[in-house]
Amino acid sequence: MTQQDAQNTIDRVLDSKPQLKEAIERSHQQAKQVRYVETIGGNYRRLDVVKSNDKSKVSRALRQAFNAIVQGSGAYCTNNALIMLGDELQKHNLKAEMVLTVHDSIVVDCPPEEVSEVCDLMKYCFENLQVPELLDLDVGNLRVPEKYLLGNGKFRLPLKGACEFGLNYNDDVEYDKEDLATFKSVTGFCKYQYTLIQLKEYLQAGILTEDQYNGKLQQMEAVKPQFQAIGG
């Protein structure tokens, strides 16, 4: 991709999302005026270099301005989810334990028999954060789905959480509650998904042709009951 192609792509994205473009411009203006930006949690990112005579440094500072708001606010939400999830795990008397955060994710050590319940709780916590800045927003002229409306012309910001799990920290698969319920164990589900992932990687690497890949998928569907019967 040429530099001009990249710029055209950026322009198309911003033109299709005018409020995003306005938000970026507001962050730039704030950085220029007060030399800092602020996350929704009230944390500051100081950007004194924005007054530099070096244009490259100024350009970098302006990019950092909006990124700090997005990333910092995301971290604030993750920390709130961390607190909420800790309370939920205790309330439900679960053995699962939070071990660390990775950017906007929470990593949990979880016994196999608790995987489904813990995944549901994690998804719930991320989608129902009790963060004031995400609640009581003005509806205005927005078309807001009824489930997010709070009454009195207010709504809560729609959030989406996703959960992945695996037999170890390195190999994660997407959580599919309905499909997981058809397996006797988490082990069987993960091994089945790992095989599907490996086939996809073989296709992308050119080891398998499209026809060969589709044939392998049919074979996997035929032997799926064997994976579903694996004990864990």
C-alpha positions in Angstrom: 0.0 0.0 0.0 1.3 3.4 -0.9 1.3 6.4 1.5 -1.5 7.9 -0.6 -3.5 4.7 -0.5 -3.2 4.7 3.3 -4.3 8.3 3.5 -7.3 7.7 1.3 -8.3 4.8 3.5 -8.1 7.0 6.6 -10.0 9.7 4.9 -12.8 7.4 3.9 -13.1 6.0 7.5 -13.2 9.5 9.0 -15.6 10.9 6.4 -18.0 8.0 7.2 -17.8 8.8 10.9 -18.0 12.5 11.3 -18.3 12.4 15.1 -15.1 10.4 15.4 -13.3 13.0 13.3 -14.7 15.7 15.5 -13.6 13.9 18.7 -10.0 13.6 17.3 -10.0 17.3 16.4 -11.2 18.2 19.9 -8.4 16.2 21.5 -5.9 18.0 19.4 -7.3 21.4 20.3 -7.3 20.5 24.0 -3.7 19.3 23.8 -2.6 22.5 22.1 -4.4 24.8 24.6 -3.7 23.1 27.9 -0.9 20.7 27.1 -2.8 17.6 28.4 -5.8 15.4 27.7 -8.0 13.6 30.1 -9.6 10.1 30.2 -13.2 9.5 31.3 -11.7 8.4 34.7 -10.1 11.8 35.2 -6.6 10.8 34.6 -4.3 13.2 32.7 -1.7 12.6 30.0 0.6 15.6 29.9 1.8 16.6 26.4 4.1 19.6 26.9 6.0 18.7 23.8 3.0 19.9 21.8 4.5 23.4 22.0 7.8 22.2 20.5 9.2 23.9 17.4 9.9 20.4 16.0 6.9 19.5 13.8 7.5 15.8 14.0 7.4 15.9 17.8 4.2 18.0 17.7 2.6 15.5 15.3 3.5 12.6 17.5 2.1 14.4 20.6 -1.2 15.0 18.8 -1.5 11.3 17.9 -0.8 10.5 21.5 -3.5 12.8 22.6 -6.4 10.9 21.2 -4.8 7.6 21.7 -4.4 8.4 25.4 -8.1 9.2 25.8 -9.1 6.0 24.1 -6.6 3.6 25.7 -6.7 5.3 29.1 -10.5 5.2 29.2 -10.4 1.6 28.1 -8.0 0.8 31.0 -10.4 2.6 33.4 -13.3 0.5 32.2 -11.1 -2.7 32.5 -10.2 -1.8 36.1 -13.9 -1.3 36.9 -14.7 -4.7 35.4 -11.9 -6.2 37.5 -13.5 -4.9 40.7 -17.0 -6.0 39.6 -15.8 -9.5 38.5 -13.9 -10.0 41.8 -17.1 -9.3 43.7 -19.1 -11.6 41.4 -16.7 -14.5 41.8 -16.9 -14.2 45.6 -20.7 -13.8 45.6 -21.1 -17.0 43.6 -18.5 -18.9 45.7 -16.4 -19.8 42.7 -12.9 -21.2 42.8 -11.8 -19.2 39.8 -9.2 -16.5 40.5 -8.1 -13.5 38.5 -4.4 -13.5 37.8 -3.6 -10.5 35.7 -4.8 -8.0 33.1 -3.6 -7.7 29.5 -4.5 -4.3 28.0 -8.3 -4.4 28.1 -8.6 -8.1 29.0 -8.7 -10.0 32.3 -7.0 -13.4 32.6 -8.6 -15.9 35.0 -7.5 -19.3 36.3 -10.6 -21.4 36.2 -11.5 -25.0 37.1 -13.0 -26.8 34.0 -16.4 -27.3 35.7 -16.7 -23.5 36.2 -15.7 -22.4 32.7 -19.2 -21.7 31.4 -20.4 -19.9 34.5 -17.2 -17.8 34.7 -17.3 -16.9 31.0 -20.9 -15.7 31.4 -19.9 -13.6 34.5 -17.0 -12.0 32.7 -19.1 -11.1 29.7 -21.8 -9.7 32.0 -19.3 -7.5 33.9 -17.8 -6.0 30.8 -21.3 -5.3 29.3 -22.8 -3.8 32.5 -20.1 -1.6 33.9 -21.3 0.8 36.6 -19.2 3.7 35.3 -21.0 7.0 35.6 -19.5 8.3 32.4 -21.2 5.5 30.5 -24.6 5.9 32.1 -27.3 8.6 32.0 -26.3 9.8 28.5 -28.7 12.1 26.6 -30.6 10.3 23.9 -31.1 13.4 21.8 -31.7 12.5 18.2 -30.0 9.1 18.5 -31.8 5.9 17.6 -31.2 3.9 20.8 -32.4 0.3 21.2 -35.0 0.0 23.9 -32.9 -2.3 26.1 -30.4 0.5 26.6 -33.0 3.2 27.5 -33.1 4.4 31.1 -36.1 6.7 30.9 -36.2 10.5 31.1 -34.4 10.8 27.8 -31.3 8.9 29.0 -29.5 5.7 28.0 -26.5 3.7 28.9 -23.7 3.2 26.4 -23.9 -0.2 24.7 -20.9 -2.3 25.5 -19.8 -5.7 24.2 -17.6 -8.2 26.0 -16.1 -11.3 24.6 -14.6 -14.3 26.3 -12.0 -16.9 25.2 -10.7 -19.8 27.1 -8.2 -22.7 26.6 -6.4 -25.5 28.2 -3.4 -23.2 28.8 -2.5 -19.6 28.5 -1.2 -19.9 24.9 -4.1 -21.5 23.1 -7.4 -19.8 23.4 -10.7 -20.5 21.6 -13.8 -18.5 21.3 -16.4 -19.2 24.0 -19.6 -20.7 22.4 -21.9 -21.6 25.3 -24.4 -23.6 23.2 -21.7 -25.6 21.4 -19.7 -26.1 24.6 -22.8 -27.6 26.2 -22.8 -30.5 23.6 -19.3 -31.6 24.8 -18.7 -33.9 27.8 -15.7 -31.8 28.8 -13.9 -28.6 28.2 -10.9 -30.7 27.0 -12.9 -32.2 24.2 -14.2 -28.9 23.1 -10.8 -27.2 23.1 -9.1 -30.1 21.2 -11.8 -30.0 18.6 -11.4 -26.2 18.2 -7.6 -26.5 18.1 -7.9 -28.9 15.2 -10.2 -26.5 13.3 -7.8 -23.6 13.9 -4.8 -25.7 12.7 -6.7 -26.5 9.5 -7.4 -22.9 8.9 -3.7 -22.1 9.4 -2.8 -24.8 6.9 -5.2 -23.2 4.4 -3.7 -19.7 4.9 -0.2 -21.1 4.6 -1.0 -22.8 1.3 -0.5 -26.3 2.7 -4.1 -27.1 1.9 -6.1 -26.0 -1.1 -9.6 -24.6 -0.6 -11.1 -27.9 -1.7 -8.9 -29.9 0.6 -9.7 -27.6 3.5 -13.5 -28.0 2.9 -13.0 -31.8 2.7 -11.2 -31.7 6.0 -14.0 -29.7 7.6 -16.5 -32.3 6.5 -14.3 -35.0 8.1 -14.1 -33.0 11.3 -17.9 -32.7 11.4 -18.1 -36.5 11.0 -15.8 -37.2 13.9 -17.1 -34.4 16.1 -19.0 -36.9 18.3 -15.7 -38.5 19.2 -14.4 -35.2 20.6 -17.7 -34.5 22.3 -17.3 -37.8 24.2 -13.9 -37.0 25.6 -13.8 -36.8 29.3 -11.8 -34.1 31.1 
